[in-house]
Amino acid sequence: MPTSLNSINNWKAFFDETGRISLFAARFFREVVKPPLEWRELLRQCYVVGYQSLLLVAVTGFIIGLVFDLQVRPTMIDFGAVGYMPAMISISIVREIGPIITALICAGKIGSSIGAELGSMKVTEQIDAMEVSGTNPFKFLVVTRILAVTLMLPLLVIMADTVALFGAFLVENLKGDVTFRLYFNKVFNNIVFGDLIPSTLKSFFFGFAIGLIGCYKGYNAEKGTAGVGAAANVAVVISSLLLFVLDLIAVLVTDIFYDL
Amino acid sequence: MAKEIRNTVRLGIFVIVGVVLFTIAVYFVGSEQNLFGSKFRLSTVVSNANGLRIGNNVRYAGIVVGSVDDIVFVNDSTLRIEMILEERVRDFIRKDAVASIGTDGLVGNVIVNISPGTGNQPRAKDGEIIAYYSRPDPNSMLETLDTTNDNVAVLSKKLLEISMNLNEGQGTLPLLLRNAEVAVDVAQTLKNLRQATESLTRTSMELQRAMGQISEGKGTLGYLLHDETLPHQLENLTTRLDSLLIEETRPVMENLQKSSRDLAASSAQLMAATQALEAGDGLAATILKDTAAANNLRDILRNLNEGTARFSEDMEALKHNFLFRRYFKKLEKEQKKKG
């Protein structure tokens, strides 16, 4: 097959996939406003997505804060700007590192989990069985999961930010004798709503993207058990890529409003 | 079912902790931007905001007391910076307080600094427009630094030339640097100078000690300076001297006056005699005015002298004459008896 034809087919497949995902998202919005909502399943999914991811996110955030401070500190000392460490660390973590790292971890853990779970249900025809039994599988499986990830990810980001800032504080305290009060005074002296609100808002979008891609790939899994693995894998890859695209858009939009 | 309830509780705790953390963050960030608590507004008018943005800190006497709320264009060359400040500093900000735009450190955020006004002015009201002081911007400072750098370069070049001349050239300073004998001489001079200084110090100390004694009233000079009765005594002495002088000099003065009067009379008589001498025809006038007569008189006197001398010789010869010798001896004896 000629390369150009192959490229066109790839683009066609890309647009086709984008269109399908958009339709899937549109169906989610239709279903989410249509009562009744599966509250029990939603709470269960929130527990799985939020509470069960907390340890992983907290440990990662703590290490990120610790390592980030250790890596940046020598350079700041060279510039004679070690006093600006809390400000720099806090802005970096709150604006960017906290949300994107947490989202990537959740994409790996939750996105693959949702993709594999829904994919196995699909290939074992459990979803078809639910339809036959009169239950709306989309509402029960997809809406609850997407909502859970969308709602829990911002909370996980806030906790990851807090733990990461605490990790950075430990380094500052051990290496620079900075007290807890001075450190957090400096942190909050330099963080403004322009840092806090956009990062929290984009976390909702990150969560929505992870849930949407995971559910879409799992809900549309094909080709038996191999499809389950592919669904999990592709869910992680696409959602991770989508996170960076969304992050870029979020930064551009934030800059527009921040300049205003 | 119990497991589901336990999971739900855990989820509830997780959500509450997350929300509380977010609320705390919002509260602290809002506090820094003075969104909570009572506050008041001040504004100032500037021509250049120097990169100031909404939300930047406002400091009063070096303490963060507020933030920039808005930056408004008044016209094409004027901006009004509106600030929100904490109520607690309201009593300290006077109407003549001055705002200026600066930076937090050399490379920090742009901030507004408010300098306190004078205490005798009333406190600034809500919405008051305070004066603005424009500080030199970093660009002009860098231009000045650039000029300074050029000057330093020229100076260092000149210094290099001087040090090369010192190392290699002629003259006093290079000689000092290279010649060991001169160095020894300089060292000796310095030693002498040090000795002279020490001597001067000792002298100074002695002088100081003497001055101290004088201050304490010791010694003649000290007595003279510190004896309070001395002026009175001097005054008495002066009075007495005055009276003594008057008493003693009065007769002398009277005698002087009398002598003066006598002298004046004598002088008048002398003048009359002189006039009479000049005008008269007597012997004296003739002698004074007639040269021939004077010469005759001089000849007569000379002849008289000569005659007298010869008479003396005759008398001496007569003494030795045997006829008169006895008489003269008798006369000598009588004179000796009288003496």
Interface residues (C-beta under 8 A of the other chain):
Chain A: R40 L43 R44 C46 Y47 G50 Y51 L54 A81 G83 Y84 P154 L155 L156 I158 M159 T162 F184 F188 N189 I191 V192 F193 G194 L196 T200
Chain B: E4 N7 T8 R10 L11 F14 V15 V17 G18 V19 L21 F22 A25 V26 F28 V29 G30 S31 E32 Q33 G55 N57 V64 G105 V107 G108
